[in-house]
Amino acid sequence: MPEIFIQGFDVHFQDTLKSMPHTVVFIHGSGGSHHTWRDQWAGLKGAARLVVLDLPGHAESPGTPRETVEGYANWLADFIEEAGLGKFVLAGHSMGGAIALQAALNRIPGLAALILAGTGAKLKVSPLILDGIANRFREFAPELVEWMMARETDRLLRDDVTMDVLSTRPGTWVADFQACDAFDVRGRLGEIGVPTLAICGDDDRLTPLKYSEFLAANIRGAVLKIVHGAGHIAMLEQPNDVNNVIASFLQSLG
């Protein structure tokens, strides 16, 4: 795997390095990592070249989290350039979707399409979440996971996601959620001209369906797909359904 350094720090990422008609760059959400997209990494290798990264200050990428979504979008542009990806699709979950939206609005060179999973043009964060993470992180983590996942999600998966949550420093969570809370591009969605797929779980309580409906209604030609039996992390809760939706969208790009 080639090494990439952005602003003095190396970047951890996975790359199938396989020549395919499409390249998809997957961006995780607040407090997350490449692990968020593990079922897409395993299930979509025949559909596209896959690049799955850790944002700075997350998981295996050193450095510090950015304070704003704009800061992450600028970092992403540097990564894309250093990786020499040419044309690519951005797939972002939650905060990662906000980063993808901001990158599109910044006219990032080479962008062919957007896949926006469990995200919105505005990402208001409850003060209760910020307080829980800042002041009682270990006790609050299972509560946060309850909000993240569908009510009927398997207990083993809940436990796995809880371990993922606890593996990230509280300060990183707070920085990411503050970046989300300040994000608002509702008035600019009409500027986006690339094909766009919005994906949302029907039991998403962090970024409810109305967020994705707003994206689909205000981005020209955008398509909305609802994943049944999924909450905020549909790609882990219903991976086969999400993989099928993504594969079909990539095929529609030609």
VENBEL-V21788 format. One line per field, one symbol per residue. ss: DSSP state (H for helix, E for strand, L for the rest). phi: phi as a letter, one per 40 degrees, with the letter a starting at -180 (. if undefined). psi: psi as a letter, one per 30 degrees, with the letter a starting at -180 (. if undefined). Layout:
# VENBEL-V21788
ss = ???
phi = ???
psi = ???
This chain:
# VENBEL-V21788
ss = LLLLEELLEELLEEELLLLLLLEEEEELLLLLLHHHHHHHHHHLLLLLEEEEELLLLLLLLLLLLLLLHHHHHHHHHHHHHHHLLLLEEEEEELHHHHHHHHHHHLLLLLEEEEEEELLLLELLLLHHHHHHHHHLHHHHHHHHHHHHLLLLLLHHHHHHHHHHHHLLLHHHHHHHHHHHHLLELHHHHHHLLLEEEEEEELLLLLLLHHHHHHHHHHLLLLEEEEELLLLLLHHHHLHHHHHHHHHHHHHHLL
phi = .ccbbbfgbcbcabacfbcadbbbbcbccdgcadcdbcccdcbbccbacbbbbbcdgbfccchbcccbcdcccccccccdcccgcgcabcbbbfdcccccccccccgdcgcbabbbbfaacbbcbcdcccccccbadcccdccccdccbccccdcccdccccccdccbcdccdccccccccccabdcbccccbcdbbbbaccbcbcbddcccccdccbbdgcbbbcbcgbbcbdcccbcccccccccccccccg
psi = kkkkkkhfklkklkkfgkjlfkkkjkklakgaaffegefeeefgffflkkjklklkgkcgjaakllfleeeeeeeeeeeeeefhfbklkkjkkceeeeeeeeeefghkkfkflkjjkhalfkikkkfeeeeeeefheeefeeeeeeffllfgkkeeeeeeeeeeeffkkeeeeeeeeeeeffkjgeggfffkglkkkkkkkfhjfeilefeeeeeeffkkgkkkkkjkglbfiefeeieeeeeeeeeeeeeff.
